[in-house]
Amino acid sequence: MRGIFEIMTLYHPVQIGSLSLSGNLFLAPVAGYSDRAFRSICADCGADFAYTEMVSSEALTRNNEKTELLMRRAPNEKAYAVQIFGGNPETMAAAARIVLEKTTAECIDINGGCPVPKIIKSNAGSALTRDPEHLFKIVSAVVRAVEGKVPVTVKFRLGWDAEHLTWKECAEAALKAGAAAITMHGRTRAQGYEGKSDWNALAELVHFVAEKTAGSQKIPVFGSGDAFTPQDAQRMLQETGVDAVMFARGAMGNPFLFTKTREFLTKGTITEIPVEERIRAGFRELDLLVQDLGELAACRDARKRFCAYSKGIEGGAALRKEIVAAESVADYKTIFKEFLR
């Protein structure tokens, strides 16, 4: 009985500054994936909070139309965060004000973890782990810009590489600048998405933040990296003490990961989802994509999504050969006709 009780207590509400969330299972900001269509499906499946894919502060301040699409709220989202990136504090502040003007987002997150070279070249993403002082300036500028209207959070990595682990300095900079929550992906920039996520460092971060903020409002810490199953989420929560688990790649084509994890953390059981239900979720996602992008663009974008949804299905390899050529909703209905009866 004790084991089941321990599992049950792992799923709980989270407070991020003035923002109250009913649970602690989050969808991470995933470039090219966590648009409002996918976030909507994840919300249906039990995600308690989700982040947009990263939005360029430079593009925002130049009135780039695509950025507004990236920031759209899903119709069923109770709360969501817009993640912005950039290397200039003044531009980041201006972008934060635009987010407040053009969206109803409950939170603004700062990207300090993206390892992609073109992001790093702009002194953003993981580049900020090389210069915690600059990270402080960026977070401070955004916090001042929002004037307490929404909480500002920060996501970063362990550091630049194994020889330059700066997560502690980055956390201190973020806290000093007024961040309301911290997320850490347990890999370095050099690792990209290879190797193992360092959950020991996550546990150290939890203790570090608790010590630095003792006697003041609790600053939650969220964990990211290598959370692919309900059991992974349980272990991360138990072993590190993070306040929430952030699913990224594990949720791609598998939004029911939220359904299963919530069940596992509250009941100790996992109910398998029928293949037909998974495919129907894919079609709901496609419908939303069509609304935002038009049919042709949506169907091309959905190829990667249906390839992910078809993983583990008997005959999936043959289905994927057809999926990569799909250009209309009718094409997808033909490909998956056996699952839509």
For each residue, the residues with C-beta under 8 A, 3 or more apart:
1: 4 5
2: 5 6
3: 6 7 268
4: 1 7 8 268
5: 1 2 8 9
6: 2 3 9 10 238
7: 3 4 10 234 264 265 266 268
8: 4 5 11 265 266 267 268
9: 5 6 12
10: 6 7 233 234 237 238 265
11: 8 23 24 25 262 265 266
12: 9 23 24
13: 20 21 22 23 24
14: 20 21 23 24 48 49 220 243 244
15: 19 20 21 218 220
16: 19 21 107 151 153 180 181 220
17: 150 151 180 181 217
18: 148 150 151
19: 15 16 79 106 107 150 151 180
20: 13 14 15
21: 13 14 15 16 24 48 49 79
22: 13 48 78
23: 11 12 13 14 46 48 262
24: 11 12 13 14 21 48 237 243 244 245
25: 11 46 47 48 233 244 245 247 258 261 262
26: 47 48 49 50 51 222 244 245 246 247
27: 30 34 38 39 42 47 49 50 51 246 247 248 251 258
28: 34 51 224 246 247 248
29: 34 51 52 53 54 81 83 109 111 155
30: 27 33 34 53 248 249 252
31: 53 54 114 116
32: 53
33: 30 38 53 252
34: 27 28 29 30 38 39 50 51 52 53
35: 38 39 52 53 69 70 72 289 292
36: 39 40 52 72 73 74 77 288 292
37: 40 41 74 285 286 288 289 292
38: 27 33 34 35 41 42 255 285 305
39: 27 34 35 36 42 43 47 50 52 74 77 80
40: 36 37 43 44 74 75 76 77 284 285 288
41: 37 38 44 45 255 281 284 285 288
42: 27 38 39 45 46 47 50 251 255 258
43: 39 40 46 47 50 74 76 77 78
44: 40 41 76 255 281 284
45: 41 42 255 256 257 258 259 281
46: 23 25 42 43 258 259 261 262
47: 25 26 27 39 42 43 50 247 251 255 258
48: 14 21 22 23 24 25 26 244
49: 14 21 26 27 79 80 81 244
50: 26 27 34 39 42 43 47 74 77 80 81
51: 26 27 28 29 34 80 81 82 83 109
52: 29 34 35 36 39 55 70 71 80 81 82 83 105
53: 29 30 31 32 33 34 35 70 83
54: 29 31 83 84 85 111 114 119 125
55: 52 59 60 67 70 71 82 83 84 85 95 99
56: 59 60 64 67 84 85 86
57: 60 61 84 85 86 88 91 92 94 95
58: 61 62 86 88 91 122
59: 55 56 62 64 66 67
60: 55 56 57 63 64 67 84 94 95 98 99
61: 57 58 91 94 95 98
62: 58 59
63: 60
64: 56 59 60 67 68
65: 68 69
66: 59 69 70
67: 55 56 59 60 64 70 71
68: 64 65 71 72 102
69: 35 65 66 72 292
70: 35 52 53 55 66 67
71: 52 55 67 68 82 99 102 103 105
72: 35 36 68 69 103 292
73: 36 77 80 103 104 105
74: 36 37 39 40 43 50 77 80 288
75: 40
76: 40 43 44
77: 36 39 40 43 50 73 74 80
78: 22 43
79: 19 21 49 106 107
80: 39 49 50 51 52 73 74 77 105 106 107
81: 29 49 50 51 52 105 106 107 108 109 153
82: 51 52 55 71 99 103 105 107 108 109
83: 29 51 52 53 54 55 108 109 110 111 155
84: 54 55 56 57 60 92 95 96 99 108 109 110 111 142
85: 54 55 56 57 110 111 114 119 122 124 125
86: 56 57 58 91 92 95 122 124 138
87: 122 123 124 127 128 134 138
88: 57 58 91 92 123
89: 92 93 137 138 140 141
90: 93 94 141
91: 57 58 61 86 88 94 95
92: 57 84 86 88 89 95 96 110 138 141 142 145
93: 89 90 96 97 141 142 144 145
94: 57 60 61 90 91 97 98 145
95: 55 57 60 61 84 86 91 92 98 99
96: 84 92 93 99 100 108 142 145 146 152
97: 93 94 100 101 145 146
98: 60 61 94 95 101 102
99: 55 60 71 82 84 95 96 102 103 105 108
100: 96 97 103 105 108 146 149 150
101: 97 98
102: 68 71 98 99
103: 71 72 73 82 99 100
104: 73
105: 52 71 73 80 81 82 99 100 108 150
106: 19 79 80 81 150 151
107: 16 19 79 80 81 82 150 151 152 153 180
108: 81 82 83 84 96 99 100 105 142 146 150 151 152 153
109: 29 51 81 82 83 84 152 153 154 155 183
110: 83 84 85 92 138 139 142 152 153 154 155 179
111: 29 54 83 84 85 114 119 124 125 155
112: 125 126 128 129 135 154 155 156 157 170
113: 125 126 129 155 156 157 185 189
114: 31 54 85 111 119 120 124 125 126
115: 119 120 125 126 157 189 190 191 192
116: 31 119 120 125
117: 120 121
118: 121 122
119: 54 85 111 114 115 116 122 124 125 126 127
120: 114 115 116 117 123 124 125 126 127 189
121: 117 118 127
122: 58 85 86 87 118 119 127
123: 87 88 120 127 128 134
124: 85 86 87 111 114 119 120 127 128
125: 54 85 111 112 113 114 115 116 119 120 128
126: 112 113 114 115 119 120 129 130 156 157 160 189
127: 87 119 120 121 122 123 124 130 131
128: 87 112 123 124 125 131 132 134 135 138 156 170
129: 112 113 126 132 135 156 157 158 159 160 164 166 167 170 189
130: 126 127 160 164 166
131: 127 128 134 135
132: 128 129 135 136 166 169 170 172 173
133: 136 137 173
134: 87 123 128 131 137 138
135: 112 128 129 131 132 138 139 154 156 170 173 174 177
136: 132 133 139 140 173 174 176 177
137: 89 133 134 140 141 177
138: 86 87 89 92 110 128 134 135 141 142 177
139: 110 135 136 142 143 152 154 173 174 177 178 179
140: 89 136 137 143 144 177 178
141: 89 90 92 93 137 138 144 145
142: 84 92 93 96 108 110 138 139 145 146 152
143: 139 140 146 152 177 178 179
144: 93 140 141 147
145: 92 93 94 96 97 141 142
146: 96 97 100 108 142 143 149 150 152
147: 144
148: 18
149: 100 146
150: 17 18 19 100 105 106 107 108 146
151: 16 17 18 19 106 107 108 180 181
152: 96 107 108 109 110 139 142 143 146 178 179 180
153: 16 81 107 108 109 110 179 180 181 182 183
154: 109 110 112 135 139 170 174 179 181 182 183
155: 29 83 109 110 111 112 113 182 183 184 185 224
156: 112 113 126 128 129 135 167 170 174 182 183 184 185
157: 112 113 115 126 129 167 184 185 186 187 188 189
158: 129 165 166 167 184 185 186 187 188 198 201
159: 129 164 165 166 167 170 188 189
160: 126 129 130 164 166 188 189 190
161: 164 188 189 190
162: 165 188 190
163:
164: 129 130 159 160 161 188
165: 158 159 162 168 188 201
166: 129 130 132 158 159 160 169 170
167: 129 156 157 158 159 170 171 184 201 205
168: 165 171 172 204 205 208
169: 132 166 172 173
170: 112 128 129 132 135 154 156 159 166 167 173 174
171: 167 168 174 175 182 184 205 208 209 212
172: 132 168 169 175 176 212
173: 132 133 135 136 139 169 170 176 177
174: 135 136 139 154 156 170 171 177 179 182
175: 171 172 178 179 182 209 212 213 219
176: 136 172 173
177: 135 136 137 138 139 140 143 173 174
178: 139 140 143 152 175
179: 110 139 143 152 153 154 174 175 182 219
180: 16 17 19 107 151 152 153 219
181: 16 17 151 153 154 219 220 221 222 243
182: 153 154 155 156 171 174 175 179 205 209 219 220 221 222
183: 109 153 154 155 156 221 222 223 224 246
184: 155 156 157 158 167 171 201 202 205 221 222 223 224
185: 113 155 156 157 158 197 224 225
186: 157 158 196 197 198 199 201 202 223 224 225 226
187: 157 158 191 192 193 194 195 197 198 225
188: 157 158 159 160 161 162 164 165 191
189: 113 115 120 126 129 157 159 160 161 192
190: 115 160 161 162
191: 115 187 188 194 195
192: 115 187 189
193: 187 249
194: 187 191
195: 187 191
196: 186 226
197: 185 186 187 202 224 225 226
198: 158 186 187 201 202 225
199: 186 202 203 223 225 226 235 236 239 240
200: 203 204
201: 158 165 167 184 186 198 204 205
202: 184 186 197 198 199 205 206 221 223 236 240 242
203: 199 200 206 207 239 240 241
204: 168 200 201 207 208
205: 167 168 171 182 184 201 202 208 209 221
206: 202 203 209 210 221 240 241 242
207: 203 204 210 211 241
208: 168 171 204 205 211 212
209: 171 175 182 205 206 212 213 219 221
210: 206 207 213 214
211: 207 208 214
212: 171 172 175 208 209
213: 175 209 210 216 217 218 219
214: 210 211
215:
216: 213
217: 17 213
218: 15 213
219: 175 179 180 181 182 209 213
220: 14 15 16 181 182 243 244
221: 181 182 183 184 202 205 206 209 241 242 243
222: 26 181 182 183 184 242 243 244 245 246
223: 183 184 186 199 202 227 236 237 240 242 244 245 246
224: 28 155 183 184 185 186 197 227 246 248
225: 185 186 187 197 198 199 248
226: 186 196 197 199 232
227: 223 224 232 233 236 245 246 247 248 250
228: 232 249 250 257
229: 232 233 250 257 261
230: 233 234 257 260 261 263 264 265 270
231: 234 235 264
232: 226 227 228 229 235 236 250
233: 10 25 227 229 230 236 237 245 247 261 264 265
234: 7 10 230 231 237 238 264 265
235: 199 231 232 238 239
236: 199 202 223 227 232 233 239 240 242 245
237: 10 24 223 233 234 240 241 242 245 265
238: 6 10 234 235
239: 199 203 235 236
240: 199 202 203 206 223 236 237
241: 203 206 207 221 237
242: 202 206 221 222 223 236 237 245
243: 14 24 181 220 221 222
244: 14 24 25 26 48 49 220 222 223
245: 24 25 26 222 223 227 233 236 237 242 261
246: 26 27 28 183 222 223 224 227
247: 25 26 27 28 47 227 233 250 251 257 258 261
248: 27 28 30 224 225 227 251 252
249: 30 193 228 252
250: 227 228 229 232 247 254 257
251: 27 42 47 247 248 254 255 257 258
252: 30 33 248 249 305 308
253: 282 305 306 307 308 309 310 311
254: 250 251 257 278 308 309
255: 38 41 42 44 45 47 251 258 259 281
256: 45 259 260 273 277 278 281
257: 45 228 229 230 247 250 251 254 260 261
258: 25 27 42 45 46 47 247 251 255 261 262
259: 45 46 255 256 262 263 271 273
260: 230 256 257 263 264 270 271 273
261: 25 46 229 230 233 245 247 257 258 264 265
262: 11 23 25 46 258 259 265 266
263: 230 259 260 266 267 269 270 271
264: 7 230 231 233 234 260 261 267 268 269 270
265: 7 8 10 11 230 233 234 237 261 262
266: 7 8 11 262 263
267: 8 263 264
268: 3 4 7 8 264
269: 263 264
270: 230 260 263 264
271: 259 260 263
272:
273: 256 259 260 277 278
274: 277 278
275: 278 279 313 339
276: 279 280 339 340
277: 256 273 274 280 281
278: 254 256 273 274 275 281 282 309
279: 275 276 282 283 309 336 339 340
280: 276 277 283 284 339 340
281: 41 44 45 255 256 277 278 284 285 309
282: 253 278 279 285 286 302 305 306 309 336
283: 279 280 286 287 332 336 340
284: 40 41 44 280 281 287 288
285: 37 38 40 41 281 282 288 289 302 305
286: 37 282 283 289 290 298 299 302 305 306 329 332
287: 283 284 290 291
288: 36 37 40 41 74 284 285 291 292
289: 35 37 285 286 292 293 298 301 302
290: 286 287 293 294 295 298 299 329
291: 287 288
292: 35 36 37 69 72 288 289 298
293: 289 290 297 298 301
294: 290 297 298
295: 290 298 299 328 329
296: 299 300 327 328
297: 293 294 300 301
298: 286 289 290 292 293 294 295 301 302
299: 286 290 295 296 302 303 326 327 328 329 331 332
300: 296 297 303 327
301: 289 293 297 298 304 305
302: 282 285 286 289 298 299 305 306 326 332
303: 299 300 306 307 323 324 326
304: 301 307 308
305: 38 252 253 282 285 286 301 302 308 309
306: 253 282 286 302 303 309 310 323 326 332 335 336
307: 253 303 304 310 311 320 323 324
308: 252 253 254 304 305 311
309: 253 254 278 279 281 282 305 306
310: 253 306 307 313 316 319 320 323
311: 253 307 308 316
312: 316
313: 275 310 316 319
314:
315: 318 319
316: 310 311 312 313 319 320
317: 320 321
318: 315 321 322
319: 310 313 315 316 322 323 335 336
320: 307 310 316 317 323 324
321: 317 318 324 325
322: 318 319 325 326 331 335
323: 303 306 307 310 319 320 326 332 335
324: 303 307 320 321
325: 321 322 331
326: 299 302 303 306 322 323 331 332 335
327: 296 299 300 331
328: 295 296 299 331 332
329: 286 290 295 299 332 333
330: 333 334
331: 299 322 325 326 327 328 334 335
332: 283 286 299 302 306 323 326 328 329 335 336
333: 329 330 336 337 340
334: 330 331 337
335: 306 319 322 323 326 331 332
336: 279 282 283 306 319 332 333 339 340
337: 333 334 340 341
338: 341
339: 275 276 279 280 336
340: 276 279 280 283 333 336 337
341: 337 338
